[in-house]
């Protein structure tokens, strides 16, 4: 939501000023954000963008609502946005308005100096959630026990977790879009 983006930006501004550790847990929005109007939240976002300048990059997936996309520096599909994040080396803080696998992909492609944030830690993708890493490894072990590793090339779709993409890569496979 726009409130999540606004609070995340205020914390990034605070962190960049105090060098506080990265956020990892989604907390309830403070009252000032919950009580703020859409206009006030928008003003907070604009002010944070001015403060951070090129150190901040906001990416919006095509499926996001207009009130979120309005503040995005770039709109696109998940892979395009992940590549764009990696190419923007000046951006230390990348807010990915999308779902888990999208932010993970951007995080994999960006440098160690860049931090990728997901405004809503509960934002998921039903397609990405169809297969867990454990289920994939279990299926892989069963299949390779029957036909051998050299007979199978694992392929996964872009809409999968970083863990599954990593497993596929480690076993000579590929990610398709």
N, C-alpha and C positions, 0 to 999 in steps of 0.2 A: 504494500500500500504506500501511498504518498507519505503517510506519517512515518512508516518504517524507514523510508529513504531519508527523510528529514532528520530523524534521530541518529541514524547511522552517520550522516554527514557531520552532525554536530560533534559526535564522538570522534570522528576522524580528525576534525579540526582540533579538538582537545588533545588527541593523541599526538598529532604532529607538533603541537606546542609543548607537550610534556613528555613525549617519548614513552607513553604508557604502553603496556603489552597489548597485543591484538585481542579483539573481542572473539569469544568462542561460544558463548551461550546466549540464546535469545531471551531477553528479559522483557518484562511488561513495559510498554511505553510509558515514560514519565507523564505526569499529569499535563504539563505544558503542551505536549504533543497531542495527547488525547483530547484536550479541550480546545485546541487550535482549529480555526476554520481552514478550509482548503486554501484560501488565499494566504492566510498567515503561514501555513506550511510551505506553500510555494515561495513566499518571501524568504523563509529560512533556508530553503534549498538554494535559491539564487545567491544569497549572501555567502553561504558555505562554498559555492562554486567560485565566487569572486575571491574569497580568502585563499582557497587552495590552488586556483589557477590550473596550470598544466599538470600539476601533481595529482589531479583528480580526473577520472574518466568514468562516465556513467554510460553503461551499455543497456539497451532495451531490446528484448526479443520481440519479434513481430506480434506475438500473442498478448503482450501486455496491454493494459487499458490505456486509453488516451491520456489520462491524467498522470500516468507514470511516464509514458513515452515523451510527453512534453518536455521533460528535463533530461532526456537521454542525449548524449553527444553523438551517438550512432545507433541506428535501428537496423536489425538484420536477423539472419538465422543464427543458430547457435555456433556453428563452426566459423562463419564469417566474423562474428563478434569475438570469438576466442583468438583468432588470428589478429584481428585489429588490436586487441588488448596487448598482445605480444609485440606488435610493431610500434606501439606507442610507449617507448622506453622512458619517456619523461613522466609518465603516469605512475606514481607510487601507490595510489589508492584507486582500485578499479571496483566499481559497484556494478554487479551483474544483475540486472532486473530480469530474472528468469527462474530456472529451477536448478536443483542440485547438480545434475550432470553437466549443465552448461557452465556453471561457475567452476566446477572441477576441471573441465576442459581448458578453460581460460587459465586456471591456476597451473596446470601442467605446462602450458605453452609460455607463460610469462617467466620473467627472471626472479631470482631470489629477492631482489630489491623491490619487487612489486607485490602488493597484497590484494587478493581478490575477495570481495565481500558479497554475500548473498543477503539482501535485506530481509527476506522472510525465510528463516531456516526450515520452516515447515513446507516450503514450496517443493513439490515433487512432481514426478512424471510417471503416470501409470505404466507407460511402455518401459521406462528405465527400471521400474520396480518389479517387472515381470520375472526377472531372473536375479537371484542373489549370487554373490561370488561363491558361496558354499555350494549352491545348487549347480552352478556351472562347473566347478571343480569336480563335484561328484559325478556329473554326466560325462565329463572329460575322462575321468579315471575308468568309468565303466566302458566307454567306447574304445579307449586305447587298450584296455585289457583284452578286448575282442579282436580289434583289427590292427593294433599297433599305432604308435605315434606318427610314423612316417606316412600313414594312409589318410590322415586327417589334417586339414588346414582350418584352424578356427577363424571365424569371421564374426564380428559383432557390429551392430549398428551404432551410429553416433549417439543415439539416445540410450546409452548404457553408462553405468558408473565407471569412474576412473579405475577402480579395482578390476572390473571385468576387462576393460580396455588393456590394462597392464598385463593381465593373465593371457589375453589373446596375443599381445606382442611378444611376451616371453616364450610363447609356444609357436612362433613363426607365422602368426596370422596377421590380419589386417582389420582396420575399422573402415566401414563404408558409410557414405552419407546418402 
